[in-house]
Amino acid sequence: MDQSLVFDLDLINKYDYSGPRYTSYPTAPQFHDGFGEEQYRAAALSSNEGGGPLSLYFHIPFCDTVCFYCACNKIATKDRGLNAPYLERVYKEIEMQGRLFDDSRRVDQLHWGGGTPTFISHEQMAELMQVTRRHFRLADDDSGEYSIEIDPREASAETIRLLREVGFNRMSLGVQDFEARVQKAVNRIQSDEQTFNVLHAAKENGFRSVSIDLIYGLPFQTVDSFTRTLDRVIEVGPDRLSVFNYAHLPHVFKPQRRINEDELPPPQEKLEILKMTIDHLTEAGYVYIGMDHFARPDDELAIAQREGTLYRNFQGYSTHADCDLVAMGVTSISMVGSTYSQNMRGLEAYYERIDAGRLPVFRGFELNRDDQIRRDVITRLICNFVLDFAAIEGAWGIDFQAYFGADLAKLDGMAADGLLEIDAAGIRVLPRGRLLIRNICMAFDAYLPPASQQKNFSKVI
């Protein structure tokens, strides 16, 4: 499979409008409060009939300080005393969730996200994993994909040793930018030493994969400044990089209101930063996986993409497409069977549900057959850049051309522009179209609002 990428400025300018990131389909705006605990319980019990593996997600919402660019669900606080009452409820949720799923279903994936997962103490980290093991069948060896998000300011070499001991074998490090001026503007002061100490500790303790997160489009960034950051990252050679586009949506995310828009790089500079990033990482041997992600050619994500088995969910790209995702903690989103469900967003509401002995699901969505077919199409495109019509027809018993005739017509202009090729066999996204894969997927989105109503979605570039 050709995993090359072409940066075509004219096409990017033409197609750079807002749209979903497709961590799910249908996307979160379609979730509704008509789907609640009862519907989730039914979906969970029904999922046991297939007996497949599980993926667990735990949300730790607390952060010591707020990063102004942040669009995550978090609670900025200095009060570490909030950990105990929160984890007490999470443990109860683990017990309730564990009763719904057969003991035979092994946990192939586990992820702690935030917030800042390492905000909790070392003892609490070990205890959370112990409680999880008590109610779910975690892997006894190192074959599971067990990952955690790390803020290097909240982790030491001892933290990394402990995380490895309790079962984690993958991590992502939040960096964003090494430039002091940029860090000050976004309220994330983080020394090179803090970052590299954690990275070296991960290698010393046998973590199988380390990813570094960067953001382009932040205040005061220039091509030259971001080149310096990339050079530092490439020097230490992470397995993967996530280079996210900063989407400035202050009407949606309150912390972003503290960013001075006049200090953001202009659109042209931002595009030049992106082009430099692609060129720089490609020259360093990384391949573009998609949706801001790069990996070494021998990384399991790159291999899965070449083999056409890459998958995507709320945690990003994955090699495990057959897992039901069980998410625990405030605001977390599960994907079980043909359903999505989201937990209560506020701590008080979450605590109230748990204390009443109820699962804290407050909204969700049950996919109909058309939703499932379109999800399959979008997932294959956004992960593997190829869509085999026969594979979809065989999986769903449809005639692709007849079923998606109107949707395929939306791609004619993109095909003429060289973003993709369409023939009787399928769709192949070309190197010029890979940065614009969200645009291609939007053609199959039955719920997408008119462009004038997409203000809560980020720009594709």
N, C-alpha and C positions, 0 to 999 in steps of 0.2 A: 504494500500500500504506500502510495506517495503521501508523505506527511509534510510536504513543503508548504510554504506560506508566501503569498505575494501581497505587498502593501501597495494598493492602487488608490492614490489620493483622490482622484476624480470620482471613483466609485464610492469611496467612503463618504465624501461630501454629499453625494447624491442620496445615499441610503442611511445616513446617520440620523435616524429619528428614534423616538422612544418606543420601548416595547418590553415584554416580560423576559426574565432570565430563564424561565422554564425549569426551575428546581422542582416544579410539579406541573402537571397538566390534568385538569384545569388548574389555574393558578389561584392563589390565596383569596383574591377578591370574590371568588365564587363560593367560598365557604359561607355557611349560614347556620343560624342557631336552631334550625329544625333538626339538625344532626347533633345528638348529644350522647350522654353516657350509655343509655340503653342501646342505641345503634352501634356504638363502639364495641360494647361487650358482645353483641351478636356477631360482629365482624371478626373479633378476636377468636371466639370459640369456633366459628366456621373455618377460620384459617388453619386450624389444627388438622383438618381433613387432608390437606396436602402434606403436612408434616415437614415442611422445609425449614431451613435454618432461620435464625433471627438476627436482627441488627438492633442494638440498643443505643439510645442517645440520652445523655444526661445534661441538663442545662444548669450551669452554675451562674447566676445572674450578676454576681457582685463584682465591682471594680473599685480599686483604691482611688483612682482619679478618672475623670471622663476625658476621652479623646474627642476633640471637637468634630472630627470627620465621621464619627461613629454612627452607624445605622442599625446597630444590633439592639436586641432587647436586653437591657442591663440596668443595674442599680448602682450608682456611684456612691460610695460610702467609705469612711475610715473605720467603721464599727465592725470589727471581726466577731463581735458577739452575735451578729445576725446569722452567722453560719449554723450554729447549733439548732435553733428552732426551724430553720429552713431544711436542714438535712434530716431532722426528725420526721418531717412531713414527707420528704423524698423517700425515706426508708419505708414509710407506710404505703406510699404509692408503689414502690417496688414489690412489696408483699402482695398488694391487691392485683397488680399486673401479672405477677408470677403465677397466681392461681388460675389465670385465664389461658395460659399456654402450656402445652404438654411438656413434661420433663425431658422427653426425647429430642426436643428441638434445640440443637446446639447454637450458641451465640457465635456466629462467624465474624461479626463486626461489633465493635463497641467504640463509642466516641464520647468524650467529655468536651463540651463547648461552653461558650459564655457570651458576655461577661468574661471573667478570668477564672478558669477552673482551679488554678493554683492559689487563689485567694484563700481557700480553706487550708487548715493546718495539715501537717504531715500525718498526724494521727487520724484526722478526719478523712484524708485520702485513702488510707489503708482500710478504715472502717467502711467507707462507701463501697469499696471493691469487695470486702468481705460480705456485706449485706447482699450485694448483687449476686455473688456466688452462691449464697444460701438459697436464693429463690429462682435463679436461672442457671442453666448448664453452660458455664464458661469453659473455654478450651483448657485442657490440662497441659498442653504443650504450647509452642509458640506459633502455631499455625493460624490463629485468628488474626484479623486485622484490627488491632486495638490501638486507637489513636487519641491524642489529646492536644488541645490548643494551649500554647505556652506564651505567656508574656514574660520575656527574660528579666524584667524588673521584679517579677514575683516568683523567681525560681533560682535555686542554687544548685551546685553540683550534687549536694545531698538530696535535694528534691528530685533530680533526674535519676539518681540511683534508686530511690524509693519507688518512683513510677515504673521503672524497669522491673523491679522486684515484684510488684503487685500485678504485672502482666502487660503493661503498655509496650508496644514495639514500634510505634510510629508517632511522630509529632509534627506540628506546624508552629513555627516561630513567628510572632508578630514583630515586624521591623518597620515597615512603611517607608522610611527614609532615614539615611544616616546624617544628613545635613543639619547642623545645629539650628540654623535659622528656620528651616521647615519644621523641625520638631517643636520649637518654641511656639510657632504660629498655630499648631494644632494641639498643643498642650500634651505632647508625649515626649518627654525628655528621657532619652535612652542611650547610654554610652555604647560604643562599639564593644568595649570589654564585656559588658553585661551580656550582650548578644552572643559573642563568640565563646564565652565561658560555658554557656548553656549548650551551644552547638558541639563544642569539643567534648563536653560531658556526655552528650547523647551518643557520640561515636565511641567513646571509651566504654560505655555501658551496653553497647551492642544494639542500639536502636536500628531497626532495619531500613527505615526511611525517615529523612528529615526534609521538611519543606519550609521555605521562607516566604512570608507574605510581604509584598510591597504595594504601594499605591501611587499611581501617577495622576497628576492634575491637582496636587495640593499647593497651598500658597508658597510662593517664591521658588517653585521648581522651575528649572530650565533644562535644556538638553545637556549642557555641561554638568550641572549639579547632579542630575539623575544618572549620568554616565559614571560619575564617581561612586555613587551608591551601588550601581550594578557591578562595577569593577570589584568592590569590596566583597560583594556576595559571591560572584563567580570565583573569586580567589579561594573561598572556603568550600566551594563545590557542593551545594545541597543537591539532593536527589531530584527535588521539584521546586518550582517557584510559582507563586500566584501573584500576578502583577495586575492589580485591580484598577479599574477606572474609577476615579472619585466622582460620584454623582452628587452634585450640590443641590439638595432638595430641602432647604431650610423650612419650607412650609409643612414638611412631613416629619423631619427629624430635628428636634429643638436644639441639640448641641451644635448643629451646623450654623445656627444663627450667630455664633460667636466667631465665626470665620469671616474675615473681611473679604468680600467678593472682589474688591479692587486688587487684592494681592494674589488672586488665582491666575495661573497662566492663561493667556488668551487661547481661543480654540486652535489657532494655527500652531502655536507653540506646543500645545498639548498633543496634537497629532504628530509633530516632529519628535516629541519624547517617545511616543508609542512606536514610531518607525525605528528610531534608534534602538529601543529596547528589543524589538524583534530582530533587527540585524545583529545586535550585540550578542543576544542569547543564541541565535542560530550559529554564529561564528564560534561560540563557545561549546557547541555540540548539543544544545538542547533542541527538542522538537516541540512544536505547538500542539497541545492536546485540544485546546478550544476553551472558550469562555474564560480568558485571562490566564490559563494554566499552561505551564511548560514543564517538561520532564526530560530526563536523560533517555536516550534511545533504549537502554536496557531496563528502564523502570517498568514496573508491572502495569502502570497505566498506559504507557506507550505501546507495550506489547499487546495489551488487551485491545487497544484501538486498532492496531494492525490486523488483529485476528477477528475484529468485528464483534467483540464481546464487552466493550466498555459500557458502563451504566452511569446514570446520574440521578441523585436524589437531593434531599434538603441539605445534606452534608457535603455535596459536591460530587466529583467523579469517583467511581468505585468499580471494583472488579467483581462485585457480588450482586448480580441482578435478581437472584432468587430469594432474597431475604425480605421478610416482613419487618418493617421498621417500627419499633416500640420506643416512643420518646417520653421521657419523664422529667418532671420539674416544670416550673412556671413558664408559660408561653410556648412550650415545646410542641412540635408537630409530628404526629405518627402517620405512617402509611401502612395500613394493614389490609390485606386482600384488595378489594376494589374501593377502598375508602381512605379519606384523609380525616384527621381529627386534631384539634388544637386545644391545649390546656389553657386554663384561666390565665389572663395576662398580669393581674395584680397579685402581690403577695397575700394581702388580706383575703381576697376571694379564693385564692388557691388554698390557703390554710383552712378556710371555712369548709370547703368541699372535703378536703382530706380528713379533717377532724370529725366530720359527719359520717365518715366511712364510705365516702363516694369518690369515684374517679373524677378528676377535675376537668373533664372535657366540657367545653362550652360551645363549640361550633365545629363543623366539619363538612364533609361532602361525600356522597356516594356516587361513584361513577356509573353511568349507564354504558351500554355496549358501544355506542358511538364515541363516548369519552375515552373508553379503553383502547379503541382502535386508533384514535388520534394521538393518544398518549404514546402508543407503541411507535407510530410514525415519527413523532417529534423526538422521542428518545433516541431512536436509531440515527436520525439525522444529526442531532446535536452532539452525539457521542462519537459516531463513526464516519460522518460526512458522506455516507452512502446509504441509499435506500433501494433494496431489492423488492420490486413489486411482487414477485412470486412468493417471497417469504411472507409478506403481509397477507397475500391471498390465501396461502396455505394455513396460516395461523388463525385467520378470522373468517374464512369461507366467503370472500367477497371478490368481485371483479374490480381491481384497483382503479382502472381508467373510468369505469362507470360510476363508482362510488365517489371518487374524488375529482371528477371532471371539472367542476367549477373552481376547485382549489388549485388544480394543476394550471389552469388558465392564468392564475395570478402570478405564476412563475415565468411566464413567457418573456416578460421584460427583463427579468434577472438572467434568463438564459441568453437573451440577445446581448446583454452587457458582459457576459463571460463569467458570471458568478457560479454557474452550474451547467450541467448537461442533462438533458432528459431524452430518453428513447423508450422503446417498448419494454425494455428490461428494468428500467429504474431511473433513479436520480443520482448523479455523482456531483458533489460539491467540489468545485475547482479551487486551486490555490488562492485565486482572487476573491473567492466567496467565503472563505473560512472565517475571516474576521466578521463577516456579516451573516453568520449562521442564524442568528436570532431573527433576522428579516425573513430568511427562507422558512423557518419554522412557523412564523406568524401566518403564512399562507394557509396553514392547516388548523389554525386556532378558531374554533367556532364561536368563542366567547369574546374575542378581541373587540374592544370598543373602538369607535372612530378615533382618528388621530387626535382630534381636538379634546378628547376625554382621557388621554393617556398621560396626563401630567404627573401621576404618581409612579410611573415607570421611568427607569433611567434611560439615557441615550445608549444606543448599542455600542458606540465607541466613546 
